[in-house]
């Protein structure tokens, strides 16, 4: 099973994050004899240092304190399971997160250069094709010379049609052509690659607004999804990028790439807590199977190296 192999890769991919967070936590659970303010303060420090961010840390600890009280827990060691439960609950994605897979949809994919945005689109196209969905890809990142070529390669692999790809052409006109093609060919999902120029925020904002207006006008019946692709290895920078993109456009989900080998995997928890935007996919490598739907239960089990049968 691809999922099983993925879980194993996730466990090994999160090793550095585990070393960064979980080992420190475990020494607190075993080192304290009472559950008191000092105990919670130590935990708070470990969570914040582990890239979970202030908001997520406070939410998780509030929940932990509540559960400790309700369940009359007296031993610090018994808090480990409860903490795992609290983190998992923080990260639940919800049943409706992947509606776009089942509907006629337009998916805008945003993200700065270098995060694996184009690769993510290619992998998503491959996954959707494997579900027998008809996919069209729009190469609307017309500013980066290699983007069109890269997308063409992925389109061939995924057997999806590619619209656009000429360097320097107008991104909005690429989206216009792609929408027309998606309607004419009764495509299920239109995946749009967009330029990731956050440093030029005003232009980017205008460009995304223009693209969204075209879709609103030409394809009002389509279900809409906007995914931001973030590189997990950048930690708090990824959170900052997510914030900035959410100021520019209505982000509905996050794709976290490069989760293999990062010490900053805790950022997945932080982003969800701070922005209220769910992590929908995570990537732990290069192949199509290395991008999977985010599952809070699997993530937390992998992070804490909990046996899958627990």
N, C-alpha and C positions, 0 to 999 in steps of 0.2 A: 504493500500500500504506500502510495506517495506520502500520505499523511503521517504514516508511522516513521518513514525515513526522515521526513521533515521534522518530526518531534525530536528524533535523535540529534539531528543537526542543530535544532534550536537549543537543546540541552548543552551541546558542546559550544555552540555560538555564544551562549550566555555565561560561559565559564568566567570571563573577566568581570562581568557585571555581578555574578554570584560572589566572586572573591571580594569585590568592592563593597557589596551591601550585606549579603546573607551571612558571611562568616563573622562580620562585626556584630550583626544582630544576635547570632547564636552565642557569641561570647557574653552578650548582655543577658540573654535568657538563662545561661548557666552561671553567670557571675553574680547575679543578684539573688538575695534570699527573700526579699520582700518586693511587692508591687507598690512602689511609692513614687513621689514626684521625681526623684533622682533617676529612677528606672525609666520613666517616660521621657525625661530630658535627654538621656543617653540615646534612647531609640530615635527621638526627634532628630538629633544630630546626625545619626547614621543615615536616616532616610533622606535628609536634605543633602548631605554630602554625596549620597548615591544618585543624585540627579532626579529624585522624585519631585523636587520643587516644594516650595513652601505651602502652597494651597493643598496639594495632594497629601502632604505630610500631616497637616492639621486635620484634614478630613479623615484620614486613616486613623490617626491617634484618637480623635473624638469618638469614632466608631468603636475602636478597640476599648477605650475606657468604658463606654456604654455597655458593651458586651461583657466585659470583665465584671461589672457591677451586677448586671442582670443574671449572669450565670454563676455568680459567687465564686469566681476564680481567685485562688489565693497564691498559687505558685507561679513565679515568672516563667518557668519552663512551659507551663500550660498555655501561655500567651502566644506561643509560636503558631499553633494551628489557627487561632483566632485572628492573628495578624494576616496570615495567608488568606483567610476568608475575607477579611476587610479589603485587602488589595484586589482580590478577584472581583468583589462586588463593585469596587470603584471603576473597574474596567469593562464591565459588561457592555456588549455592543448592541444587543437588542435584535429582535426578530426581523425588523423591517430594514435593516442596514443594507441588504443586498437586493432591494427591490428592482434596481436598474437592470439586473441580470434577466429578470423575467418579463420586463416591459420593453416597449419601443423607447429607447433612451438615447440621450445625448450626454456624453461624459466628457467634461473639460478636465484636463490634467495639467496642473500648474506645479511649479517648483523651480528653484534656482538651478543654474547649470552645474553639472557634476554630482547631482544627488541620485542619478539613475532614473530620471524621469522617462526618457525615451525607451529605455530597456523595460521599465515597468509597464508602459503602454503595450509594448510588444508581448510581454508575458500575459497581460490581461487579455489581449486579443487571442492568444493561444488558448487560454483557459475557456474563454467564451466559445471559441470554435469547437473545443472539445465537448462543449455542452450543446453543440449543434445550433449555435446562434449565428446568424449572418452578421458579419462585422465589416464596417468600413472605417478606415483610419484617415484622419485629416492631418497632414503635415503643416500645421499652422505655426510652428516654430521656424520662421523663415529667416531668422537672424544668425543662427548658428550653422555654419557651413556643413558640418557633418550630420546635423539632425535629420535632414531629408534622406540621406543615404542610409543612415542607421535604421530609420523607420522602414525604408524600402526592404531592407534585409529581413526585418522582423515580419513585415507584411507577407513576404514570400514564405517564410517559415510557418506562419500562422494561416496561410492561404486566405488572407484578407485583402480586400481591395484598398489601394492607397490613393488618396486624392491630394494633389499638390506636391510640394517637395522642391519647388524652384527657389533657390536662395534669393532673398531680397524681394520676393513678391509680397503683396499685401496680405497679411494674415487673415483679415476679415473676409477678403474675397475667396480665400481658400476654404474658410468655414462655409461661406455661401454655396460654393460649388459642392462641397461635401454634403451639406444638408440636402441639396437638390438630388445628388446621387443616392443618398440614403433613402429618400422618399421614392424616387423612381425605381429603385431596386428592392424596395421593401426590406431594407436592412433592419435588424433587430437593435443593434447598438452602433452608434457612431462615437468613436474615440478620438478626441481632439488633442493633439500635442500643441502646447502653447509656449511662447518665449518666456524665459525665466529671468527677466531683468529687474530685480527688485531695487537695484540702486537707482533705476530710472523710473521711480514709482508712478509718477504722474502719467507718463506715456503708457506704461503697462496697464494702469487702471483704465485709461481711455480705450486701449486696445481690447481689454477683456470685456468692458462694457459694450463696445461695438459688436464684438462677437456674440455676446449674450443677447443683444437687441436683435441681431440677425436670426438667431435661433428662435427667440420669442415670436418674431414676426412670421418667419417662414415655416416654423415647425412647432406651433403652439401646443399641439397634442403630445409632444414628446415628454417623457419623464426626464427630469434634470438631475444631474449629479456633478459635483465638482470635487475632485480629489486633489489634495496637495501631497506631493512626494517629498519626504524629508530623509536626510541621512542621519541615522541614529548615532553615528560616531561623533557627530558635532554637538551632542548633548544640549546644553541650554541655548546654543545658537539655533538649533532646530526649532525649539519652542518659540524663539524670537521670529524666525521666518514664518512659522505658522500664524503667529499674531499678525504679522505684517500682511500676509496674503489674505487673512480673514478681514482685514480692513479694506482690501481691494475688491474682494468678491465673496460670495456666500459659500463658504467651504462646508461640504457635507460629510467629508471623511478624510482620513489620513492614511497614507501608505508609508510605512517606516522601512527603509532599505538598510542594508549593511548591518543587520543585527548580528551577523556572525563575527565574533571576535571583538565586539565593542565592550568597554567597561561602563558605558553610559546607557545601557538598556533601560534603566529606570526612567528615562525620558518619556517612554511610552505611557507611563502612569501620569507623569506631570502634565503632558499635553492634554490628555483627556480631562483631568481635573481643572486645569486653568482655563481651558477654552470651551469645555463642554462638547468638543468634537471627537467622535469616536475614532480610534485606530481601526481601520477596516481590513488592511492587509499588512503582512510583514514579509520581508525578504531576508533570506539567510545565505544567498549564493547566486550563482550565475544562471542555472538552468531554469526552465519554465516551472518545474515543480518546486523551485526554491522561493516562489512567491505563493503564499497561502493566505486564506482568510484568517483574520485574527480571531483567536479563540482565547478568552480570558482564562479559562480553566487550564488549557494546555500551557499558556504563557507562564502562569503562576507556578504550575507544577514543574515546568522546565527551569524557571528561575530558582526555585527552592530545591531543585533536583529531587522532587517528591516522586516516588515510584508511581507509574501510571495506574497501578491498581489501587492506590490509596483512596 
